[in-house]
Every structure is written in C-alpha cells, then in structure tokens.
Amino acid sequence: MDKEIFYRYAPVVIVCLALIFQYNLFVTPEKLEQTHREILTEVAQVYITKSEFGNVKEQLADINKKVDKIYDTLINERSFDGFNRN
C-alpha cells in the first residue's frame, strides 16, 4: 500500500519540485542580500532624505521671503515715483 501511494503521487511531487526550482520560489540569503543592496542603491539615487528635504524647504522659504521683499520694494518705488495711479 505504501508503494502504491508513492508511485501514484511521485509525478506530482516531481512536478512541484521542478516548478519550485524553475521559478526560484525559495531565495537564498545571499541572493536576498544582493537584492536588498540593489534596492537601497536605487532608492538612494531616486529619492532624497528627510533632512535634505527640510533643507530644500528652508531654502525655498528664504527665496520666497526675498521675492516678497523685492516685490514690496518695487511697489513702493512705483507708488513713490507716481507710476502707480490706482
């Protein structure tokens, strides 16, 4: 009876094992570490860090303040010279 069950399910087991090895369903730790390093390098190239984002945000705020000062200065000079007739 044991041999009959073995002979009956052996082709299914062999096909399952072949699919597992063919599609690499189980990953070795070395391969996982390599993939992890690749992901980290790709992320580092595409995205910025939180501190870099904060620095850029501060720079944009400074630029915005300077543009506002320039705009206010131009408006004051135009109204002082009489160009602004509103």
PDB file of N, CA, C and O in Angstrom, chain B, residues numbered from 101:
ATOM      1  N   MET B 101       0.820  -1.189   0.000  1.00  0.00           N
ATOM      2  CA  MET B 101       0.000   0.000   0.000  1.00  0.00           C
ATOM      3  C   MET B 101       0.864   1.252   0.000  1.00  0.00           C
ATOM      4  O   MET B 101       0.507   2.230  -0.658  1.00  0.00           O
ATOM      5  N   ASP B 102       1.964   1.259   0.699  1.00  0.00           N
ATOM      6  CA  ASP B 102       2.830   2.427   0.733  1.00  0.00           C
ATOM      7  C   ASP B 102       3.469   2.683  -0.627  1.00  0.00           C
ATOM      8  O   ASP B 102       3.600   3.834  -1.044  1.00  0.00           O
ATOM      9  N   LYS B 103       3.862   1.627  -1.314  1.00  0.00           N
ATOM     10  CA  LYS B 103       4.473   1.800  -2.629  1.00  0.00           C
ATOM     11  C   LYS B 103       3.455   2.318  -3.632  1.00  0.00           C
ATOM     12  O   LYS B 103       3.795   3.102  -4.517  1.00  0.00           O
ATOM     13  N   GLU B 104       2.227   1.888  -3.498  1.00  0.00           N
ATOM     14  CA  GLU B 104       1.194   2.345  -4.425  1.00  0.00           C
ATOM     15  C   GLU B 104       0.954   3.851  -4.261  1.00  0.00           C
ATOM     16  O   GLU B 104       0.813   4.570  -5.250  1.00  0.00           O
ATOM     17  N   ILE B 105       0.909   4.310  -3.046  1.00  0.00           N
ATOM     18  CA  ILE B 105       0.715   5.748  -2.796  1.00  0.00           C
ATOM     19  C   ILE B 105       1.923   6.533  -3.315  1.00  0.00           C
ATOM     20  O   ILE B 105       1.774   7.598  -3.914  1.00  0.00           O
ATOM     21  N   PHE B 106       3.111   5.993  -3.078  1.00  0.00           N
ATOM     22  CA  PHE B 106       4.327   6.659  -3.552  1.00  0.00           C
ATOM     23  C   PHE B 106       4.332   6.747  -5.074  1.00  0.00           C
ATOM     24  O   PHE B 106       4.610   7.806  -5.637  1.00  0.00           O
ATOM     25  N   TYR B 107       4.026   5.631  -5.742  1.00  0.00           N
ATOM     26  CA  TYR B 107       4.008   5.627  -7.207  1.00  0.00           C
ATOM     27  C   TYR B 107       2.903   6.529  -7.761  1.00  0.00           C
ATOM     28  O   TYR B 107       3.041   7.125  -8.829  1.00  0.00           O
ATOM     29  N   ARG B 108       1.834   6.609  -7.028  1.00  0.00           N
ATOM     30  CA  ARG B 108       0.713   7.407  -7.501  1.00  0.00           C
ATOM     31  C   ARG B 108       1.015   8.921  -7.424  1.00  0.00           C
ATOM     32  O   ARG B 108       0.669   9.664  -8.343  1.00  0.00           O
ATOM     33  N   TYR B 109       1.652   9.375  -6.340  1.00  0.00           N
ATOM     34  CA  TYR B 109       1.894  10.802  -6.127  1.00  0.00           C
ATOM     35  C   TYR B 109       3.309  11.253  -6.489  1.00  0.00           C
ATOM     36  O   TYR B 109       3.603  12.445  -6.398  1.00  0.00           O
ATOM     37  N   ALA B 110       4.169  10.366  -6.885  1.00  0.00           N
ATOM     38  CA  ALA B 110       5.544  10.723  -7.243  1.00  0.00           C
ATOM     39  C   ALA B 110       5.601  11.713  -8.411  1.00  0.00           C
ATOM     40  O   ALA B 110       6.362  12.677  -8.323  1.00  0.00           O
ATOM     41  N   PRO B 111       4.850  11.537  -9.487  1.00  0.00           N
ATOM     42  CA  PRO B 111       4.911  12.525 -10.579  1.00  0.00           C
ATOM     43  C   PRO B 111       4.473  13.921 -10.135  1.00  0.00           C
ATOM     44  O   PRO B 111       5.036  14.918 -10.586  1.00  0.00           O
ATOM     45  N   VAL B 112       3.485  13.998  -9.268  1.00  0.00           N
ATOM     46  CA  VAL B 112       3.016  15.298  -8.778  1.00  0.00           C
ATOM     47  C   VAL B 112       4.102  15.959  -7.935  1.00  0.00           C
ATOM     48  O   VAL B 112       4.335  17.162  -8.053  1.00  0.00           O
ATOM     49  N   VAL B 113       4.758  15.186  -7.096  1.00  0.00           N
ATOM     50  CA  VAL B 113       5.822  15.719  -6.255  1.00  0.00           C
ATOM     51  C   VAL B 113       6.986  16.188  -7.119  1.00  0.00           C
ATOM     52  O   VAL B 113       7.558  17.248  -6.863  1.00  0.00           O
ATOM     53  N   ILE B 114       7.340  15.418  -8.130  1.00  0.00           N
ATOM     54  CA  ILE B 114       8.443  15.791  -9.020  1.00  0.00           C
ATOM     55  C   ILE B 114       8.110  17.070  -9.783  1.00  0.00           C
ATOM     56  O   ILE B 114       8.970  17.938  -9.935  1.00  0.00           O
ATOM     57  N   VAL B 115       6.884  17.196 -10.261  1.00  0.00           N
ATOM     58  CA  VAL B 115       6.472  18.414 -10.976  1.00  0.00           C
ATOM     59  C   VAL B 115       6.507  19.617 -10.036  1.00  0.00           C
ATOM     60  O   VAL B 115       6.963  20.691 -10.428  1.00  0.00           O
ATOM     61  N   CYS B 116       6.037  19.451  -8.813  1.00  0.00           N
ATOM     62  CA  CYS B 116       6.063  20.555  -7.839  1.00  0.00           C
ATOM     63  C   CYS B 116       7.493  20.984  -7.534  1.00  0.00           C
ATOM     64  O   CYS B 116       7.782  22.180  -7.492  1.00  0.00           O
ATOM     65  N   LEU B 117       8.384  20.034  -7.324  1.00  0.00           N
ATOM     66  CA  LEU B 117       9.785  20.355  -7.071  1.00  0.00           C
ATOM     67  C   LEU B 117      10.421  21.034  -8.283  1.00  0.00           C
ATOM     68  O   LEU B 117      11.206  21.970  -8.126  1.00  0.00           O
ATOM     69  N   ALA B 118      10.093  20.574  -9.480  1.00  0.00           N
ATOM     70  CA  ALA B 118      10.633  21.191 -10.692  1.00  0.00           C
ATOM     71  C   ALA B 118      10.163  22.642 -10.812  1.00  0.00           C
ATOM     72  O   ALA B 118      10.948  23.516 -11.179  1.00  0.00           O
ATOM     73  N   LEU B 119       8.896  22.905 -10.507  1.00  0.00           N
ATOM     74  CA  LEU B 119       8.385  24.274 -10.562  1.00  0.00           C
ATOM     75  C   LEU B 119       9.050  25.160  -9.510  1.00  0.00           C
ATOM     76  O   LEU B 119       9.360  26.322  -9.773  1.00  0.00           O
ATOM     77  N   ILE B 120       9.262  24.609  -8.330  1.00  0.00           N
ATOM     78  CA  ILE B 120       9.915  25.376  -7.265  1.00  0.00           C
ATOM     79  C   ILE B 120      11.317  25.779  -7.701  1.00  0.00           C
ATOM     80  O   ILE B 120      11.708  26.932  -7.516  1.00  0.00           O
ATOM     81  N   PHE B 121      12.076  24.860  -8.272  1.00  0.00           N
ATOM     82  CA  PHE B 121      13.434  25.189  -8.697  1.00  0.00           C
ATOM     83  C   PHE B 121      13.465  26.044  -9.964  1.00  0.00           C
ATOM     84  O   PHE B 121      14.356  26.876 -10.134  1.00  0.00           O
ATOM     85  N   GLN B 122      12.496  25.839 -10.847  1.00  0.00           N
ATOM     86  CA  GLN B 122      12.476  26.601 -12.094  1.00  0.00           C
ATOM     87  C   GLN B 122      12.171  28.070 -11.849  1.00  0.00           C
ATOM     88  O   GLN B 122      12.810  28.938 -12.443  1.00  0.00           O
ATOM     89  N   TYR B 123      11.209  28.364 -10.988  1.00  0.00           N
ATOM     90  CA  TYR B 123      10.803  29.739 -10.743  1.00  0.00           C
ATOM     91  C   TYR B 123      11.478  30.359  -9.522  1.00  0.00           C
ATOM     92  O   TYR B 123      11.118  31.463  -9.114  1.00  0.00           O
ATOM     93  N   ASN B 124      12.441  29.670  -8.943  1.00  0.00           N
ATOM     94  CA  ASN B 124      13.190  30.166  -7.786  1.00  0.00           C
ATOM     95  C   ASN B 124      12.262  30.686  -6.692  1.00  0.00           C
ATOM     96  O   ASN B 124      12.382  31.835  -6.268  1.00  0.00           O
ATOM     97  N   LEU B 125      11.355  29.858  -6.245  1.00  0.00           N
ATOM     98  CA  LEU B 125      10.401  30.273  -5.237  1.00  0.00           C
ATOM     99  C   LEU B 125      11.043  30.448  -3.867  1.00  0.00           C
ATOM    100  O   LEU B 125      10.528  31.190  -3.031  1.00  0.00           O
ATOM    101  N   PHE B 126      12.147  29.778  -3.633  1.00  0.00           N
ATOM    102  CA  PHE B 126      12.863  29.940  -2.375  1.00  0.00           C
ATOM    103  C   PHE B 126      14.157  30.691  -2.654  1.00  0.00           C
ATOM    104  O   PHE B 126      14.906  30.345  -3.567  1.00  0.00           O
ATOM    105  N   VAL B 127      14.407  31.712  -1.864  1.00  0.00           N
ATOM    106  CA  VAL B 127      15.543  32.591  -2.094  1.00  0.00           C
ATOM    107  C   VAL B 127      16.624  32.290  -1.067  1.00  0.00           C
ATOM    108  O   VAL B 127      16.343  32.070   0.111  1.00  0.00           O
ATOM    109  N   THR B 128      17.862  32.287  -1.539  1.00  0.00           N
ATOM    110  CA  THR B 128      18.976  32.100  -0.622  1.00  0.00           C
ATOM    111  C   THR B 128      19.281  33.423   0.076  1.00  0.00           C
ATOM    112  O   THR B 128      18.974  34.483  -0.471  1.00  0.00           O
ATOM    113  N   PRO B 129      19.864  33.391   1.241  1.00  0.00           N
ATOM    114  CA  PRO B 129      20.184  34.646   1.944  1.00  0.00           C
ATOM    115  C   PRO B 129      21.144  35.543   1.152  1.00  0.00           C
ATOM    116  O   PRO B 129      21.040  36.767   1.222  1.00  0.00           O
ATOM    117  N   GLU B 130      22.071  34.948   0.404  1.00  0.00           N
ATOM    118  CA  GLU B 130      22.990  35.751  -0.387  1.00  0.00           C
ATOM    119  C   GLU B 130      22.255  36.530  -1.475  1.00  0.00           C
ATOM    120  O   GLU B 130      22.505  37.714  -1.699  1.00  0.00           O
ATOM    121  N   LYS B 131      21.345  35.832  -2.140  1.00  0.00           N
ATOM    122  CA  LYS B 131      20.561  36.482  -3.200  1.00  0.00           C
ATOM    123  C   LYS B 131      19.663  37.575  -2.600  1.00  0.00           C
ATOM    124  O   LYS B 131      19.495  38.639  -3.196  1.00  0.00           O
ATOM    125  N   LEU B 132      19.100  37.312  -1.439  1.00  0.00           N
ATOM    126  CA  LEU B 132      18.257  38.296  -0.773  1.00  0.00           C
ATOM    127  C   LEU B 132      19.064  39.529  -0.382  1.00  0.00           C
ATOM    128  O   LEU B 132      18.584  40.651  -0.545  1.00  0.00           O
ATOM    129  N   GLU B 133      20.261  39.346   0.124  1.00  0.00           N
ATOM    130  CA  GLU B 133      21.122  40.467   0.490  1.00  0.00           C
ATOM    131  C   GLU B 133      21.524  41.283  -0.740  1.00  0.00           C
ATOM    132  O   GLU B 133      21.570  42.512  -0.682  1.00  0.00           O
ATOM    133  N   GLN B 134      21.809  40.612  -1.833  1.00  0.00           N
ATOM    134  CA  GLN B 134      22.166  41.298  -3.078  1.00  0.00           C
ATOM    135  C   GLN B 134      20.991  42.143  -3.574  1.00  0.00           C
ATOM    136  O   GLN B 134      21.176  43.294  -3.970  1.00  0.00           O
ATOM    137  N   THR B 135      19.804  41.581  -3.554  1.00  0.00           N
ATOM    138  CA  THR B 135      18.612  42.319  -3.981  1.00  0.00           C
ATOM    139  C   THR B 135      18.366  43.505  -3.058  1.00  0.00           C
ATOM    140  O   THR B 135      17.978  44.581  -3.513  1.00  0.00           O
ATOM    141  N   HIS B 136      18.588  43.312  -1.770  1.00  0.00           N
ATOM    142  CA  HIS B 136      18.409  44.386  -0.797  1.00  0.00           C
ATOM    143  C   HIS B 136      19.368  45.541  -1.083  1.00  0.00           C
ATOM    144  O   HIS B 136      18.965  46.703  -1.023  1.00  0.00           O
ATOM    145  N   ARG B 137      20.609  45.242  -1.389  1.00  0.00           N
ATOM    146  CA  ARG B 137      21.589  46.281  -1.725  1.00  0.00           C
ATOM    147  C   ARG B 137      21.189  47.013  -3.001  1.00  0.00           C
ATOM    148  O   ARG B 137      21.324  48.234  -3.083  1.00  0.00           O
ATOM    149  N   GLU B 138      20.701  46.279  -3.994  1.00  0.00           N
ATOM    150  CA  GLU B 138      20.267  46.912  -5.241  1.00  0.00           C
ATOM    151  C   GLU B 138      19.105  47.866  -5.000  1.00  0.00           C
ATOM    152  O   GLU B 138      19.066  48.959  -5.564  1.00  0.00           O
ATOM    153  N   ILE B 139      18.170  47.456  -4.172  1.00  0.00           N
ATOM    154  CA  ILE B 139      17.019  48.307  -3.859  1.00  0.00           C
ATOM    155  C   ILE B 139      17.476  49.564  -3.138  1.00  0.00           C
ATOM    156  O   ILE B 139      17.007  50.661  -3.443  1.00  0.00           O
ATOM    157  N   LEU B 140      18.395  49.411  -2.175  1.00  0.00           N
ATOM    158  CA  LEU B 140      18.878  50.576  -1.434  1.00  0.00           C
ATOM    159  C   LEU B 140      19.613  51.564  -2.335  1.00  0.00           C
ATOM    160  O   LEU B 140      19.440  52.773  -2.182  1.00  0.00           O
ATOM    161  N   THR B 141      20.427  51.081  -3.267  1.00  0.00           N
ATOM    162  CA  THR B 141      21.131  51.995  -4.170  1.00  0.00           C
ATOM    163  C   THR B 141      20.155  52.701  -5.110  1.00  0.00           C
ATOM    164  O   THR B 141      20.314  53.886  -5.400  1.00  0.00           O
ATOM    165  N   GLU B 142      19.158  51.977  -5.578  1.00  0.00           N
ATOM    166  CA  GLU B 142      18.160  52.592  -6.462  1.00  0.00           C
ATOM    167  C   GLU B 142      17.360  53.657  -5.720  1.00  0.00           C
ATOM    168  O   GLU B 142      17.095  54.725  -6.271  1.00  0.00           O
ATOM    169  N   VAL B 143      16.978  53.384  -4.493  1.00  0.00           N
ATOM    170  CA  VAL B 143      16.228  54.350  -3.695  1.00  0.00           C
ATOM    171  C   VAL B 143      17.088  55.575  -3.405  1.00  0.00           C
ATOM    172  O   VAL B 143      16.595  56.702  -3.446  1.00  0.00           O
ATOM    173  N   ALA B 144      18.370  55.362  -3.113  1.00  0.00           N
ATOM    174  CA  ALA B 144      19.265  56.487  -2.830  1.00  0.00           C
ATOM    175  C   ALA B 144      19.444  57.374  -4.060  1.00  0.00           C
ATOM    176  O   ALA B 144      19.630  58.583  -3.919  1.00  0.00           O
ATOM    177  N   GLN B 145      19.394  56.806  -5.251  1.00  0.00           N
ATOM    178  CA  GLN B 145      19.543  57.595  -6.469  1.00  0.00           C
ATOM    179  C   GLN B 145      18.281  58.371  -6.808  1.00  0.00           C
ATOM    180  O   GLN B 145      18.361  59.470  -7.357  1.00  0.00           O
ATOM    181  N   VAL B 146      17.131  57.822  -6.493  1.00  0.00           N
ATOM    182  CA  VAL B 146      15.867  58.422  -6.925  1.00  0.00           C
ATOM    183  C   VAL B 146      15.306  59.403  -5.895  1.00  0.00           C
ATOM    184  O   VAL B 146      14.820  60.472  -6.266  1.00  0.00           O
ATOM    185  N   TYR B 147      15.366  59.055  -4.612  1.00  0.00           N
ATOM    186  CA  TYR B 147      14.716  59.844  -3.572  1.00  0.00           C
ATOM    187  C   TYR B 147      15.738  60.588  -2.724  1.00  0.00           C
ATOM    188  O   TYR B 147      16.914  60.226  -2.691  1.00  0.00           O
ATOM    189  N   ILE B 148      15.278  61.638  -2.034  1.00  0.00           N
ATOM    190  CA  ILE B 148      16.146  62.377  -1.131  1.00  0.00           C
ATOM    191  C   ILE B 148      15.789  62.012   0.306  1.00  0.00           C
ATOM    192  O   ILE B 148      14.723  61.461   0.581  1.00  0.00           O
ATOM    193  N   THR B 149      16.702  62.330   1.205  1.00  0.00           N
ATOM    194  CA  THR B 149      16.455  62.022   2.612  1.00  0.00           C
ATOM    195  C   THR B 149      15.565  63.096   3.218  1.00  0.00           C
ATOM    196  O   THR B 149      15.325  64.144   2.618  1.00  0.00           O
ATOM    197  N   LYS B 150      15.086  62.813   4.417  1.00  0.00           N
ATOM    198  CA  LYS B 150      14.202  63.736   5.104  1.00  0.00           C
ATOM    199  C   LYS B 150      14.929  65.033   5.458  1.00  0.00           C
ATOM    200  O   LYS B 150      14.350  66.115   5.366  1.00  0.00           O
ATOM    201  N   SER B 151      16.192  64.928   5.863  1.00  0.00           N
ATOM    202  CA  SER B 151      16.951  66.133   6.209  1.00  0.00           C
ATOM    203  C   SER B 151      17.213  66.994   4.972  1.00  0.00           C
ATOM    204  O   SER B 151      17.144  68.221   5.046  1.00  0.00           O
ATOM    205  N   GLU B 152      17.516  66.351   3.829  1.00  0.00           N
ATOM    206  CA  GLU B 152      17.710  67.110   2.600  1.00  0.00           C
ATOM    207  C   GLU B 152      16.429  67.826   2.195  1.00  0.00           C
ATOM    208  O   GLU B 152      16.470  68.962   1.723  1.00  0.00           O
ATOM    209  N   PHE B 153      15.286  67.158   2.381  1.00  0.00           N
ATOM    210  CA  PHE B 153      14.004  67.785   2.067  1.00  0.00           C
ATOM    211  C   PHE B 153      13.768  68.988   2.964  1.00  0.00           C
ATOM    212  O   PHE B 153      13.269  70.016   2.505  1.00  0.00           O
ATOM    213  N   GLY B 154      14.122  68.872   4.241  1.00  0.00           N
ATOM    214  CA  GLY B 154      13.972  70.006   5.157  1.00  0.00           C
ATOM    215  C   GLY B 154      14.837  71.173   4.739  1.00  0.00           C
ATOM    216  O   GLY B 154      14.408  72.325   4.803  1.00  0.00           O
ATOM    217  N   ASN B 155      16.080  70.875   4.304  1.00  0.00           N
ATOM    218  CA  ASN B 155      16.979  71.940   3.847  1.00  0.00           C
ATOM    219  C   ASN B 155      16.429  72.636   2.609  1.00  0.00           C
ATOM    220  O   ASN B 155      16.466  73.863   2.517  1.00  0.00           O
ATOM    221  N   VAL B 156      15.922  71.863   1.661  1.00  0.00           N
ATOM    222  CA  VAL B 156      15.353  72.446   0.443  1.00  0.00           C
ATOM    223  C   VAL B 156      14.124  73.282   0.786  1.00  0.00           C
ATOM    224  O   VAL B 156      13.908  74.344   0.202  1.00  0.00           O
ATOM    225  N   LYS B 157      13.329  72.807   1.722  1.00  0.00           N
ATOM    226  CA  LYS B 157      12.137  73.537   2.137  1.00  0.00           C
ATOM    227  C   LYS B 157      12.516  74.884   2.759  1.00  0.00           C
ATOM    228  O   LYS B 157      11.875  75.899   2.485  1.00  0.00           O
ATOM    229  N   GLU B 158      13.559  74.890   3.597  1.00  0.00           N
ATOM    230  CA  GLU B 158      14.032  76.142   4.190  1.00  0.00           C
ATOM    231  C   GLU B 158      14.552  77.097   3.116  1.00  0.00           C
ATOM    232  O   GLU B 158      14.280  78.296   3.170  1.00  0.00           O
ATOM    233  N   GLN B 159      15.292  76.579   2.152  1.00  0.00           N
ATOM    234  CA  GLN B 159      15.816  77.412   1.080  1.00  0.00           C
ATOM    235  C   GLN B 159      14.684  78.029   0.265  1.00  0.00           C
ATOM    236  O   GLN B 159      14.744  79.203  -0.103  1.00  0.00           O
ATOM    237  N   LEU B 160      13.647  77.230  -0.017  1.00  0.00           N
ATOM    238  CA  LEU B 160      12.506  77.766  -0.768  1.00  0.00           C
ATOM    239  C   LEU B 160      11.775  78.835   0.027  1.00  0.00           C
ATOM    240  O   LEU B 160      11.301  79.818  -0.542  1.00  0.00           O
ATOM    241  N   ALA B 161      11.681  78.650   1.345  1.00  0.00           N
ATOM    242  CA  ALA B 161      11.041  79.672   2.179  1.00  0.00           C
ATOM    243  C   ALA B 161      11.857  80.952   2.159  1.00  0.00           C
ATOM    244  O   ALA B 161      11.290  82.041   2.078  1.00  0.00           O
ATOM    245  N   ASP B 162      13.192  80.841   2.233  1.00  0.00           N
ATOM    246  CA  ASP B 162      14.054  82.030   2.161  1.00  0.00           C
ATOM    247  C   ASP B 162      13.911  82.727   0.813  1.00  0.00           C
ATOM    248  O   ASP B 162      13.825  83.953   0.754  1.00  0.00           O
ATOM    249  N   ILE B 163      13.884  81.956  -0.264  1.00  0.00           N
ATOM    250  CA  ILE B 163      13.725  82.533  -1.600  1.00  0.00           C
ATOM    251  C   ILE B 163      12.379  83.250  -1.702  1.00  0.00           C
ATOM    252  O   ILE B 163      12.289  84.332  -2.282  1.00  0.00           O
ATOM    253  N   ASN B 164      11.345  82.647  -1.142  1.00  0.00           N
ATOM    254  CA  ASN B 164      10.017  83.260  -1.173  1.00  0.00           C
ATOM    255  C   ASN B 164      10.012  84.583  -0.409  1.00  0.00           C
ATOM    256  O   ASN B 164       9.416  85.556  -0.870  1.00  0.00           O
ATOM    257  N   LYS B 165      10.667  84.632   0.754  1.00  0.00           N
ATOM    258  CA  LYS B 165      10.747  85.881   1.524  1.00  0.00           C
ATOM    259  C   LYS B 165      11.488  86.955   0.740  1.00  0.00           C
ATOM    260  O   LYS B 165      11.075  88.115   0.724  1.00  0.00           O
ATOM    261  N   LYS B 166      12.579  86.570   0.091  1.00  0.00           N
ATOM    262  CA  LYS B 166      13.363  87.548  -0.682  1.00  0.00           C
ATOM    263  C   LYS B 166      12.569  88.068  -1.867  1.00  0.00           C
ATOM    264  O   LYS B 166      12.624  89.260  -2.170  1.00  0.00           O
ATOM    265  N   VAL B 167      11.831  87.197  -2.541  1.00  0.00           N
ATOM    266  CA  VAL B 167      10.998  87.635  -3.664  1.00  0.00           C
ATOM    267  C   VAL B 167       9.909  88.582  -3.171  1.00  0.00           C
ATOM    268  O   VAL B 167       9.602  89.571  -3.835  1.00  0.00           O
ATOM    269  N   ASP B 168       9.324  88.285  -2.010  1.00  0.00           N
ATOM    270  CA  ASP B 168       8.312  89.181  -1.444  1.00  0.00           C
ATOM    271  C   ASP B 168       8.907  90.547  -1.121  1.00  0.00           C
ATOM    272  O   ASP B 168       8.267  91.570  -1.364  1.00  0.00           O
ATOM    273  N   LYS B 169      10.121  90.577  -0.576  1.00  0.00           N
ATOM    274  CA  LYS B 169      10.772  91.854  -0.274  1.00  0.00           C
ATOM    275  C   LYS B 169      11.040  92.638  -1.552  1.00  0.00           C
ATOM    276  O   LYS B 169      10.824  93.849  -1.601  1.00  0.00           O
ATOM    277  N   ILE B 170      11.508  91.950  -2.579  1.00  0.00           N
ATOM    278  CA  ILE B 170      11.760  92.617  -3.858  1.00  0.00           C
ATOM    279  C   ILE B 170      10.460  93.168  -4.435  1.00  0.00           C
ATOM    280  O   ILE B 170      10.428  94.290  -4.941  1.00  0.00           O
ATOM    281  N   TYR B 171       9.394  92.383  -4.358  1.00  0.00           N
ATOM    282  CA  TYR B 171       8.085  92.814  -4.859  1.00  0.00           C
ATOM    283  C   TYR B 171       7.594  94.035  -4.087  1.00  0.00           C
ATOM    284  O   TYR B 171       7.117  95.000  -4.684  1.00  0.00           O
ATOM    285  N   ASP B 172       7.710  93.993  -2.760  1.00  0.00           N
ATOM    286  CA  ASP B 172       7.278  95.143  -1.947  1.00  0.00           C
ATOM    287  C   ASP B 172       8.112  96.384  -2.264  1.00  0.00           C
ATOM    288  O   ASP B 172       7.575  97.488  -2.342  1.00  0.00           O
ATOM    289  N   THR B 173       9.421  96.207  -2.445  1.00  0.00           N
ATOM    290  CA  THR B 173      10.288  97.335  -2.774  1.00  0.00           C
ATOM    291  C   THR B 173       9.900  97.947  -4.116  1.00  0.00           C
ATOM    292  O   THR B 173       9.831  99.169  -4.252  1.00  0.00           O
ATOM    293  N   LEU B 174       9.646  97.092  -5.107  1.00  0.00           N
ATOM    294  CA  LEU B 174       9.244  97.613  -6.422  1.00  0.00           C
ATOM    295  C   LEU B 174       7.919  98.357  -6.356  1.00  0.00           C
ATOM    296  O   LEU B 174       7.760  99.399  -6.993  1.00  0.00           O
ATOM    297  N   ILE B 175       6.978  97.838  -5.601  1.00  0.00           N
ATOM    298  CA  ILE B 175       5.675  98.502  -5.473  1.00  0.00           C
ATOM    299  C   ILE B 175       5.836  99.848  -4.765  1.00  0.00           C
ATOM    300  O   ILE B 175       5.232 100.843  -5.165  1.00  0.00           O
ATOM    301  N   ASN B 176       6.653  99.871  -3.713  1.00  0.00           N
ATOM    302  CA  ASN B 176       6.866 101.145  -3.000  1.00  0.00           C
ATOM    303  C   ASN B 176       7.547 102.174  -3.888  1.00  0.00           C
ATOM    304  O   ASN B 176       7.187 103.351  -3.846  1.00  0.00           O
ATOM    305  N   GLU B 177       8.509 101.766  -4.681  1.00  0.00           N
ATOM    306  CA  GLU B 177       9.192 102.710  -5.574  1.00  0.00           C
ATOM    307  C   GLU B 177       8.257 103.212  -6.666  1.00  0.00           C
ATOM    308  O   GLU B 177       8.306 104.386  -7.033  1.00  0.00           O
ATOM    309  N   ARG B 178       7.413 102.342  -7.182  1.00  0.00           N
ATOM    310  CA  ARG B 178       6.477 102.765  -8.233  1.00  0.00           C
ATOM    311  C   ARG B 178       5.462 103.749  -7.667  1.00  0.00           C
ATOM    312  O   ARG B 178       5.130 104.738  -8.320  1.00  0.00           O
ATOM    313  N   SER B 179       4.972 103.492  -6.471  1.00  0.00           N
ATOM    314  CA  SER B 179       3.977 104.411  -5.898  1.00  0.00           C
ATOM    315  C   SER B 179       4.631 105.719  -5.471  1.00  0.00           C
ATOM    316  O   SER B 179       4.004 106.776  -5.543  1.00  0.00           O
ATOM    317  N   PHE B 180       5.874 105.659  -5.033  1.00  0.00           N
ATOM    318  CA  PHE B 180       6.608 106.880  -4.652  1.00  0.00           C
ATOM    319  C   PHE B 180       6.893 107.753  -5.860  1.00  0.00           C
ATOM    320  O   PHE B 180       6.809 108.979  -5.777  1.00  0.00           O
ATOM    321  N   ASP B 181       7.236 107.119  -7.000  1.00  0.00           N
ATOM    322  CA  ASP B 181       7.547 107.871  -8.214  1.00  0.00           C
ATOM    323  C   ASP B 181       6.288 108.325  -8.958  1.00  0.00           C
ATOM    324  O   ASP B 181       6.380 109.129  -9.886  1.00  0.00           O
ATOM    325  N   GLY B 182       5.147 107.835  -8.572  1.00  0.00           N
ATOM    326  CA  GLY B 182       3.914 108.241  -9.230  1.00  0.00           C
ATOM    327  C   GLY B 182       3.527 107.360 -10.395  1.00  0.00           C
ATOM    328  O   GLY B 182       2.631 107.728 -11.155  1.00  0.00           O
ATOM    329  N   PHE B 183       4.162 106.211 -10.571  1.00  0.00           N
ATOM    330  CA  PHE B 183       3.799 105.319 -11.672  1.00  0.00           C
ATOM    331  C   PHE B 183       2.530 104.537 -11.350  1.00  0.00           C
ATOM    332  O   PHE B 183       1.787 104.162 -12.257  1.00  0.00           O
ATOM    333  N   ASN B 184       2.285 104.297 -10.103  1.00  0.00           N
ATOM    334  CA  ASN B 184       1.116 103.531  -9.707  1.00  0.00           C
ATOM    335  C   ASN B 184      -0.028 104.518  -9.482  1.00  0.00           C
ATOM    336  O   ASN B 184      -0.012 105.255  -8.496  1.00  0.00           O
ATOM    337  N   ARG B 185      -1.005 104.548 -10.360  1.00  0.00           N
ATOM    338  CA  ARG B 185      -2.077 105.538 -10.298  1.00  0.00           C
ATOM    339  C   ARG B 185      -3.395 104.924  -9.840  1.00  0.00           C
ATOM    340  O   ARG B 185      -4.456 105.479 -10.125  1.00  0.00           O
ATOM    341  N   ASN B 186      -3.357 103.830  -9.162  1.00  0.00           N
ATOM    342  CA  ASN B 186      -4.595 103.192  -8.697  1.00  0.00           C
ATOM    343  C   ASN B 186      -5.144 103.878  -7.505  1.00  0.00           C
ATOM    344  O   ASN B 186      -6.182 103.473  -6.983  1.00  0.00           O
TER     345      ASN B 186
END
